[in-house]
């Protein structure tokens, strides 16, 4: 999707990144406050609102911390994988039917790029005073590589790690649904000792066509994963969200086999499995914006802990076990974990060898 608008917060004095973006896309920099831009975009009809939002880059400063822990519900019996996130960008040029960012349209209906990202270095240093290691990435509120050729986030973060001598203490993941790995590979060649991971979210071709607009085709993602592995970058695969309808199980097993055939097994950092999950209000939004989507056709049941709908637990366990079995045929003890699942589900699947202590 082409970027059509560059906006800088009226209070912003550092226009370096905004100027680079304006030059890249042949645009002029507009100056608006966040509230002014929100009011302008949210006044549009629904589909035009999303179309404009995903083509607008808003350069501003982040007021709160960049570094946060995994979004597993607190106080519930979820087994956390130990992941941390950095929110240097919020918003994405891709448009996926199940994406929770659609709910942020009210207060952040565009791609926000935070130019004060240098403060992340201080936050990382404070974390590493208390912990030996951190597994961290930028892919929670944005696609890590969709705009990497413009923002050079891979260059910023890998050089930060190398400069501080954190090569053995930080594992940094760039999670993506794209095949835009050129900048990451070039950066890794400059900092080969940094432990960086290119994480590829994988889906079935049928859902790529209907529910993941603007993303790279699945085979293109696997080709990009192979390129990363050949260049010395470790790779992760995320089968998430799994659409747990019986007719798709064999397709997911085939996809898992294709992924593991694409990359040398010693280059695989980890693999995650996660079922489709969303709020009740997301169901209505998916049906309104994506009438051709089949994601909401399966039975879903609410959880009391995070108020999200999920497939029935026995069906989730069946899917997880079947895909894990396929993976183990390629890698006997894979670095495999479940995303946003409770302890009982890990036990039902069995044989998961995830080392949580290495992730904190």
Buried (B, 14 or more C-beta within 10 A) or exposed (E): EEBEBBBBBEEBEEBEBBBBBBEEBEBEBBEBEBEBBBEBBEEBEEEEBBBBBBBBBBBBBBEEEBBBEBBBBEEEEBBBBBBBBBBBBBBBBBBBBBBBBBEBBEEBBBBBBBBBBEBBBEBBEEBBEEEEBBBBBBBBBBBBBBBBEBBBBBBBBBBBBBEBEBBEBBBBBBBBBBBBBBBBBEBBEEBEEBBBBBBBBBBBEEBBEBBBBBBBEBEBBBBBBBBBBEBEBBBBBBBBBBBBBEEBBEBBBEBBBEBBEBBEEEBBBBBBBBBBBBBEEBBEBBEEBBEEBBBBEBEBEEBEBBEBBBBEBEBBBBBBBBBBEBBBEBBEEBBBBBBBBBEEBBEBBEEBEBEEEEBB
